[in-house]
């Protein structure tokens, strides 16, 4: 037996977001914290989970501080990994108010119960027409009818079948100067459909992307002349989004289900860097106490 190391135990939930049933929608890891560990550990946890996003949140005075990590980077906005912690607060952690306030890198965000769904109040990001980069066209392998850009490129196609049949070249899309690439079209039985590719963030294709609808809702609301829309993301897992155009904000609604509950065990050793000013003693991060584990 080798040196015994202290282990930090973090509560952990796996949530399928933008769906009413497991094995569909977009899975997110959710870690409630009592103290913030170093960013390096947050990133390592997200990489180990290997989900499109892992959400970490900590209660503050009157709100929750929320951060999102892909397997490779921290991101400034994520829809499904905001829906997922709101779902956990409502269903697992006893949050009794009808809404949850989150402070994030994108400012204050709200998640509120509306009948059977949770609606996210996010900033609108209307896309503007732009020239289509060569890597976008070659990366998608098909000529879109229109190209726009906000945070992400938005490629508008003529039909749902065109979007469904895309087989992107991820290497070319990774070269683009955007977080992601949205492919969208009018839906056959919904207002619009989309797919979302973000290889530069370690996400070849995202199953369901709330934040992309910050751009999709303003675009399709204006084009269809509707304030309320129903959308579907047509990835392999698929998901449904209830949309509202609120002017400079958008309402992004969806259901969520808990797939699993458990703990993450993180051995602590001096080789893990501490964030300057952070306090990270064993057992201080989650709701459970630490224990020692035997090193090999």
C-alpha positions as CSV (number, residue, x, y, z in Angstrom):
1,X,0.0,0.0,0.0
2,X,1.3,3.5,-0.8
3,X,0.7,6.9,0.6
4,X,-2.9,7.6,1.7
5,X,-4.4,10.6,0.0
6,X,-7.3,12.7,1.2
7,X,-10.4,12.5,-1.1
8,X,-13.0,15.1,-1.8
9,X,-16.5,13.8,-2.3
10,X,-18.7,16.0,-4.6
11,X,-22.4,15.4,-5.1
12,X,-23.0,14.6,-8.8
13,X,-26.1,14.4,-11.0
14,X,-26.5,13.3,-14.6
15,X,-29.5,15.1,-16.2
16,X,-31.0,14.7,-19.7
17,X,-32.1,18.2,-20.7
18,X,-34.7,19.4,-23.3
19,X,-36.5,16.1,-23.1
20,X,-39.1,14.3,-21.1
21,X,-37.5,10.9,-21.2
22,X,-34.0,9.5,-20.5
23,X,-31.7,8.4,-23.4
24,X,-32.6,11.5,-25.3
25,X,-32.1,15.3,-25.1
26,X,-28.7,16.7,-24.1
27,X,-26.9,15.1,-21.1
28,X,-25.3,17.4,-18.6
29,X,-23.2,16.8,-15.5
30,X,-24.3,18.9,-12.5
31,X,-22.1,19.5,-9.4
32,X,-23.4,21.5,-6.5
33,X,-20.5,23.0,-4.5
34,X,-20.0,24.6,-1.1
35,X,-16.6,26.1,-2.1
36,X,-14.9,26.6,-5.5
37,X,-12.0,24.3,-6.2
38,X,-9.2,25.5,-8.6
39,X,-10.2,25.9,-12.2
40,X,-7.9,23.1,-13.2
41,X,-9.9,20.6,-11.2
42,X,-13.2,21.9,-12.7
43,X,-11.7,21.3,-16.1
44,X,-10.5,17.9,-15.2
45,X,-13.9,16.8,-14.0
46,X,-15.5,18.0,-17.2
47,X,-13.0,16.2,-19.3
48,X,-13.5,13.0,-17.2
49,X,-17.2,13.3,-17.6
50,X,-16.8,13.7,-21.4
51,X,-20.2,15.3,-21.7
52,X,-20.8,18.4,-23.8
53,X,-21.0,20.4,-20.6
54,X,-20.7,20.0,-16.9
55,X,-22.3,22.6,-14.7
56,X,-20.9,23.7,-11.4
57,X,-22.9,26.0,-9.1
58,X,-22.6,27.5,-5.6
59,X,-25.2,29.2,-3.5
60,X,-24.6,32.9,-2.8
61,X,-26.8,35.6,-1.2
62,X,-30.0,35.6,-3.2
63,X,-28.6,33.7,-6.3
64,X,-26.4,30.8,-7.4
65,X,-23.0,31.3,-9.1
66,X,-23.0,29.0,-12.2
67,X,-20.1,28.0,-14.5
68,X,-20.0,25.7,-17.5
69,X,-17.2,23.6,-18.8
70,X,-16.9,21.5,-21.9
71,X,-14.3,18.7,-21.9
72,X,-11.7,21.2,-23.1
73,X,-12.8,24.8,-22.2
74,X,-15.0,27.0,-20.0
75,X,-17.8,28.6,-22.0
76,X,-19.7,31.9,-21.5
77,X,-23.2,30.6,-22.0
78,X,-24.9,27.2,-22.1
79,X,-28.6,26.5,-22.2
80,X,-29.0,22.8,-21.4
81,X,-26.4,23.0,-18.6
82,X,-28.5,25.9,-17.1
83,X,-31.8,23.9,-17.4
84,X,-30.1,20.9,-15.8
85,X,-29.0,22.6,-12.5
86,X,-32.4,24.4,-12.3
87,X,-34.1,21.0,-12.6
88,X,-31.8,19.6,-9.8
89,X,-32.6,22.6,-7.5
90,X,-36.3,22.2,-8.0
91,X,-36.5,18.4,-7.8
92,X,-33.6,17.2,-5.7
93,X,-32.3,20.1,-3.5
94,X,-35.6,21.6,-2.2
95,X,-35.6,24.9,-3.9
96,X,-39.1,26.2,-3.2
97,X,-39.3,29.4,-5.1
98,X,-40.8,29.3,-8.6
99,X,-37.6,30.7,-10.2
100,X,-33.9,30.4,-9.8
101,X,-31.4,33.2,-10.3
102,X,-28.0,32.4,-11.7
103,X,-25.0,34.7,-11.9
104,X,-22.8,33.7,-14.9
105,X,-20.1,35.0,-17.3
106,X,-23.1,36.2,-19.4
107,X,-24.6,38.1,-16.5
108,X,-27.7,37.3,-14.5
109,X,-29.9,34.5,-15.9
110,X,-33.2,33.2,-14.6
111,X,-34.8,29.8,-14.9
112,X,-38.6,29.7,-14.0
113,X,-41.2,27.0,-13.9
114,X,-43.9,27.4,-16.5
115,X,-46.5,24.6,-16.2
116,X,-44.6,21.4,-17.1
117,X,-41.5,23.1,-18.5
118,X,-38.6,25.2,-17.1
119,X,-38.0,28.4,-19.1
120,X,-34.6,30.1,-19.3
121,X,-34.5,33.8,-19.6
122,X,-31.4,34.4,-21.8
123,X,-30.0,37.4,-23.8
124,X,-31.0,37.6,-27.4
125,X,-28.2,37.4,-29.9
126,X,-29.7,38.3,-33.3
127,X,-27.5,37.1,-36.1
128,X,-26.5,39.5,-38.9
129,X,-25.9,38.6,-42.6
130,X,-22.3,37.9,-43.4
131,X,-20.0,36.5,-46.1
132,X,-19.7,32.8,-46.0
133,X,-16.1,31.7,-45.2
134,X,-14.7,28.9,-47.5
135,X,-14.1,26.7,-44.5
136,X,-17.8,27.0,-43.5
137,X,-19.0,26.0,-47.0
138,X,-16.6,23.2,-47.4
139,X,-17.0,22.1,-43.8
140,X,-20.8,21.7,-44.2
141,X,-20.4,20.2,-47.6
142,X,-23.6,22.0,-48.9
143,X,-24.4,25.5,-50.0
144,X,-26.8,27.2,-47.6
145,X,-29.4,29.7,-48.8
146,X,-28.2,32.3,-46.3
147,X,-25.3,32.8,-43.8
148,X,-25.5,35.0,-40.7
149,X,-23.4,35.4,-37.6
150,X,-23.6,36.3,-34.0
151,X,-21.6,34.3,-31.5
152,X,-22.0,31.4,-33.9
153,X,-22.3,31.1,-37.7
154,X,-25.9,30.4,-38.7
155,X,-26.3,28.5,-42.0
156,X,-29.9,28.6,-43.2
157,X,-31.0,25.8,-45.6
158,X,-34.1,25.3,-47.7
159,X,-35.5,22.2,-46.0
160,X,-35.3,20.0,-42.9
161,X,-34.0,17.1,-45.0
162,X,-31.0,19.2,-46.1
163,X,-30.1,19.9,-42.4
164,X,-30.6,16.2,-41.5
165,X,-28.3,14.9,-44.3
166,X,-25.3,17.1,-43.4
167,X,-22.1,15.2,-42.8
168,X,-19.7,18.0,-41.7
169,X,-16.0,18.1,-42.0
170,X,-15.1,18.8,-38.4
171,X,-11.5,19.7,-39.1
172,X,-12.6,22.6,-41.4
173,X,-15.3,23.8,-39.1
174,X,-12.8,23.9,-36.2
175,X,-10.8,26.6,-38.1
176,X,-13.7,29.1,-38.0
177,X,-13.7,32.2,-35.8
178,X,-16.8,31.2,-33.8
179,X,-17.7,29.0,-30.9
180,X,-20.0,26.9,-33.1
181,X,-21.9,26.5,-36.3
182,X,-25.7,26.3,-36.5
183,X,-27.5,24.6,-39.4
184,X,-31.2,25.4,-39.5
185,X,-34.3,25.2,-41.7
186,X,-38.1,25.4,-41.5
187,X,-39.4,22.2,-39.9
188,X,-41.7,19.7,-41.4
189,X,-43.9,19.5,-38.3
190,X,-42.4,22.2,-36.1
191,X,-41.6,25.9,-36.7
192,X,-37.9,25.2,-37.3
193,X,-35.2,22.6,-36.8
194,X,-31.5,22.9,-36.2
195,X,-28.2,21.1,-35.6
196,X,-25.2,22.5,-33.8
197,X,-21.5,21.7,-34.3
198,X,-18.7,23.1,-32.0
199,X,-15.5,21.0,-32.7
200,X,-13.3,23.9,-31.6
201,X,-14.9,23.5,-28.1
202,X,-14.4,19.7,-28.1
203,X,-18.0,19.1,-29.2
204,X,-18.3,17.5,-32.7
205,X,-22.1,17.8,-32.5
206,X,-24.2,18.9,-29.6
207,X,-27.4,16.9,-29.0
208,X,-29.5,19.9,-28.0
209,X,-28.2,23.5,-27.6
210,X,-30.1,26.0,-25.6
211,X,-27.7,28.9,-26.3
212,X,-27.9,28.6,-30.1
213,X,-31.6,29.6,-29.7
214,X,-30.4,33.0,-28.5
215,X,-29.8,33.6,-32.2
216,X,-32.4,31.2,-33.7
217,X,-35.4,32.6,-31.9
218,X,-34.9,36.2,-33.1
219,X,-34.2,35.0,-36.7
220,X,-37.2,32.7,-37.0
221,X,-39.5,34.9,-35.0
222,X,-39.0,37.7,-37.5
223,X,-39.1,35.5,-40.5
224,X,-42.3,33.6,-39.5
225,X,-43.9,36.6,-37.8
226,X,-44.5,34.7,-34.6
227,X,-43.5,35.5,-31.0
228,X,-43.9,31.9,-29.7
229,X,-42.3,29.0,-31.6
230,X,-41.8,25.3,-31.2
231,X,-38.4,23.9,-32.3
232,X,-36.7,20.6,-32.6
233,X,-32.9,19.9,-32.6
234,X,-32.5,16.9,-35.0
235,X,-29.3,15.4,-33.7
236,X,-29.2,11.6,-33.1
237,X,-30.6,12.0,-29.5
238,X,-32.9,14.9,-30.4
239,X,-34.7,17.4,-28.2
240,X,-37.6,19.9,-28.1
241,X,-37.4,23.6,-27.3
242,X,-40.3,25.9,-26.5
243,X,-39.3,29.4,-27.7
244,X,-40.5,32.9,-26.9
245,X,-39.2,36.2,-28.4
246,X,-39.1,38.7,-25.6
247,X,-37.3,41.5,-27.5
248,X,-33.8,41.9,-26.2
249,X,-34.3,38.6,-24.3
250,X,-35.5,35.1,-25.3
251,X,-37.4,32.5,-23.4
252,X,-35.9,29.0,-24.0
253,X,-38.1,26.3,-22.4
254,X,-37.7,22.6,-22.0
255,X,-38.2,19.6,-19.8
256,X,-35.5,17.7,-18.0
257,X,-35.1,14.3,-16.3
258,X,-32.6,13.0,-13.8
259,X,-30.7,9.9,-15.1
260,X,-28.4,9.2,-12.2
261,X,-27.3,10.5,-8.7
262,X,-24.0,9.9,-7.0
263,X,-20.7,11.3,-6.0
264,X,-17.4,12.2,-7.6
265,X,-14.3,11.2,-5.6
266,X,-11.3,13.4,-6.2
267,X,-8.0,12.4,-4.6
268,X,-6.2,15.5,-3.4
269,X,-2.4,15.8,-3.7
270,X,0.0,18.7,-3.8
271,X,0.6,18.4,-7.6
272,X,-2.8,19.8,-8.2
273,X,-2.5,23.6,-8.5
274,X,-4.5,25.8,-6.2
275,X,-6.2,28.9,-7.6
276,X,-4.7,32.0,-6.0
277,X,-6.8,32.9,-2.9
278,X,-8.8,29.6,-3.0
279,X,-9.4,27.5,0.0
280,X,-9.6,23.9,-0.9
281,X,-9.2,21.6,2.1
282,X,-10.4,18.0,1.7
283,X,-14.1,17.7,2.4
284,X,-14.9,21.4,2.0
285,X,-16.4,21.4,-1.5
286,X,-19.5,19.2,-1.4
287,X,-22.1,18.3,1.1
288,X,-20.3,15.1,2.1
289,X,-17.2,14.8,4.3
290,X,-13.9,13.6,3.0
291,X,-12.4,10.2,3.4
292,X,-8.9,8.8,2.9
293,X,-8.1,6.4,0.0
294,X,-5.1,4.2,-0.4
295,X,-2.7,5.1,-3.2
296,X,-1.3,2.4,-5.3
